[in-house]
Amino acid sequence: MSSVVNIAAYKFVSLDALPELRARLLAQADEAALKGTVLLAEEGINLFLAGSQEGIDAFLADLRADARFADLEVKFSHSAQVPFRKLLVKIKREIIRMDHPTIRPEAGRAPGVDPRTLARWLAQGADDEGRPVVMLDTRNGFEVDEGTFKNAIDWRIDRFTQFPAAVQAHRAELEGKTVVSFCTGGIRCEKAAIYMHEAGIPNVYQLDGGILKYFEETGGPGFDGKCFVFDERLSLDPALAPSKD
């Protein structure tokens, strides 16, 4: 019986007074008996948490009471066990490290494509303008090895900070195509799409919500294998079922 609710969410939004915010979120998550990780930085929030439905609902209600997080979009999945051993709320320099401080998603996102539209593009082999669509995996190589979109571009990076250099080395592969960057939950491919847009690469989109939202809304057509996740579930299949359940 998969009674544990797992959530993943992020938002690029300017945050200040981070120590006070950390203390408040830690208390709220602890009160809700949740485990997992919340990352805070001046550029936003990134979280992976698990617990009971009641605990998740209470925490999200408290979080969204803060106007900065009122429109936070959340991805849900379920498991039989809590896949985290402890609760951590950390302050970081970036909620996803890229080492390109000029990339500020809050100032303006690159265009996004929703999961259902992407599934249609993949089925027809082109976008709505007739351009061929290529999927660009922005994750680390070991994540890609667990599963990825069919024929996705994989530059075998070891960490996300290597992505900008990989773009410059391989940008000829992207010419004349519609490029859809993707990752687990959307946070890396959002920064990736902005970087490529600012580098002058046309027709770049980010997959809104990443692989997890794609699985949730479409069931995963065109995706081979499972999606690696950074918790004790190890990976999720297109039905969002954990490999360890």
Secondary structure, DSSP 8 states (H G I E B T S, - for coil): ---EEEEEEEEE-----HHHHHHHHHHHHHHTT-EEEEEEETTEEEEEEEE-HHHHHHHHHHHHTSGGGTT--EEEEEESS---SSEEEEE-S-SS--S-TT--GGG----EE-HHHHHHHHHHTS-TTS--EEEEE-S-HHHHTTEEETT-EE---SSGGGHHHHHHHHGGGGTTSEEEEE-SSSHHHHHHHHHHHHTT--SEEEETTHHHHHHHHH--TTEEE-EE-SSTT-EE-TT--BTT-
